[in-house]
Amino acid sequence: MFANYAYQSGASKANILNDLVLLATGTTDKTLLSSDCDQANTTITSTDAAGWSVYDSSAGTNAKCLRAPLADDASSYKYIVIDTNTTGELYLGVYDDWNPATHAGTNLAHYSRTAGYGQRWTASGAGNILVHATERHLVLLGIYGATVGGASNIAPCGCLERSRVGSWDVVGGATKPYVWWAPLAFNLGHGSSGLVYGANVSIVRQGCAASAPSIRRTDGAIITGSSAYFACSIIGINTRNFLSSGDYNYILPDAIYPRSANASGGYEIPFLQIFLTNYMLAPVPYGEISLVNDMWFSFPGIFAKQDEIVKDGVTYVALDTFLLFKKG
């Protein structure tokens, strides 16, 4: 499900919260949204079901907990708390577990309820919140005027499932395969980050762009909090040579437009698969998030936010200048 939710000036925290929860839990009828919804400018595309359900409607003041099952274990869940109680900012807290009796969660993913890393909105004017939801993920992007995303990252944020890669990473194991995620940048990995120098052997990475409620380190320890973070990486892209350890912002040689050949002899914009990596926790990726969520990187600057592109008959929408989600 993809919704461009438009709200009116003077919208309340409670109404914004209730409308976002309705959209994330599958509402496709705009007339069911609150009086603060600008129905004329709100659109909902629901090719795939939104997939979340309310688990605790009293998760805090202007906060509700939702959950959705894991792809490979329908009896295990992802837990998120949508929280609009902070004036001008909404959070999507990601947890390992949630107790609806005590209204408290276990292992909050780092940054997921931290000032500056939520999505901005305003009661002083009209605005929009883009909502992308399936059983695999829930992602939000706030927009009003020239203000986009969070104060610390002008990009969307949300909860995404990842694939399982490690032999320890099994159904019913000590950790679950999902993360809080917010793209912060689009840079090439470099030596000081423990990655690889040299043309044709590089890794595009995104800084500390994701965090897990908990994750297993190579030595078997379960890591939580600020240590359980990842970069979002694209492995194997051709790049120019690095000049020094700090020279990592080069995507392609200047003469090459960021595109690849297609089967018809023309060109197409590449869809790049995203892996979760942290060389300090494990030498191999923890999984990928593109195939699971039908969400992809492309090269930065090709798109404006909300641009659409059709690939293999499927429409994708840009939630950032380098980030594509299946529309609906």
Secondary structure, DSSP 8 states (H G I E B T S, - for coil): -EEEEEE-TT--HHHHHHHHHHHHTT---GGGS-TTB-GGG-EEE-SS----EEEEEEEETTEEEEEEEETTEEEEEEEEEEE--STTEEEEEEEEEEETTTTEEEEE-TTTTSTTSSEE--SSS-EEEEEEEETTEEEEEEEETTEES-SS-SS-EEEEE----STT--TTSSS-SEEEE-----EE--GGGT---STTSEEEE-SS-EE-SEEE-TTS-EEEGGGSEEEEEEEEE------STT-----S-TTS-S-EE-TTSSEE---B--EEE-TTT-SS--EESHHHHTEEE--TTS--TT-EEEETTEEEEEEETTEEEE--
